[in-house]
Structures are given as structure tokens and as C-alpha cells.
Amino acid sequence: MKIEIWSDVMCPFCYIGKNNFEKALEKLPFKDEVEVEWKSFQLDPTLNPDETKTTFEYFKEKKDFPKHRLNK
């Protein structure tokens, strides 16, 4: 069986999904018969590679999320 997975290597949610997938794959009795092909893409190609910001800053700026401040 061949599985193709498309993900953004900078996306924290893609990383969580990758970890969950790999844990699940390890539990399969036929795991040695599975070929995994990782493919990458950018979730947000408008990102400036010279700019650094936290995940929180990114979501607040791009998605206006969360609507409230966590550190009141």
C-alpha cells in the first residue's frame, strides 16, 4: 500500500498529524508493507521568509484568532 501525505513542514498542526500518523502506522501488523511518500506544500505562500513570528502572532494577525488575549 502506498500512502501520499501532503503537509507544510512549518505547520504545527501538520507536525501533530505526522506524529499521530506515525504512531498509528507502527501499530499496524502490515506496517512493513506500507510505503509512505511525504510531499510538501506551503499553507501560506505569502509568508515573508525574512520575518520571524510566533505561531500565536501569526494566527492573531492572519486569522484574528483568538479573539481575546490569553495573558490579561
C-alpha positions in Angstrom: 0.0 0.0 0.0 1.3 3.5 -0.9 0.2 6.5 1.1 1.0 10.0 -0.1 0.9 12.7 2.6 0.9 16.4 1.7 1.9 18.7 4.5 3.6 22.0 5.3 6.7 21.3 7.3 6.3 24.6 9.2 2.7 24.0 10.2 2.4 22.9 13.9 -0.9 21.1 13.1 0.8 19.1 10.3 3.5 18.1 12.7 0.9 16.8 15.2 -0.8 14.9 12.4 2.5 13.4 11.3 3.3 12.2 14.8 -0.2 10.7 15.1 0.1 9.0 11.7 3.5 7.5 12.5 2.2 6.2 15.9 -0.8 4.6 14.2 1.3 3.1 11.5 3.6 1.4 14.0 0.6 -0.4 15.4 -0.4 -2.0 12.1 0.5 -5.6 11.6 1.3 -4.9 8.0 3.3 -1.7 8.6 6.3 -3.2 6.6 4.1 -3.3 3.5 3.2 0.4 3.7 5.2 2.9 1.6 4.8 6.4 2.8 5.7 9.3 0.4 5.9 12.7 2.0 5.1 15.7 -0.2 5.4 19.3 0.9 3.5 22.5 0.1 3.1 25.9 1.7 -0.1 26.6 3.5 0.6 30.3 3.3 2.9 31.2 0.4 2.5 34.9 1.3 4.8 34.4 4.3 8.0 36.5 4.3 10.9 34.1 4.9 12.9 37.0 6.4 10.3 37.7 9.1 10.1 35.7 12.3 6.9 35.5 14.4 5.4 33.0 16.8 2.5 30.8 16.0 0.3 32.9 18.3 1.4 36.1 16.4 0.7 34.5 13.1 -2.8 33.3 14.0 -3.7 36.6 15.6 -2.5 38.6 12.5 -3.8 36.3 9.8 -6.9 34.8 11.3 -7.8 37.2 14.1 -7.6 34.2 16.4 -8.0 34.0 19.3 -10.4 37.0 19.6 -9.3 37.6 23.2 -5.9 38.0 24.8 -4.7 34.9 26.7 -2.5 36.9 29.1 -4.8 39.5 30.6 
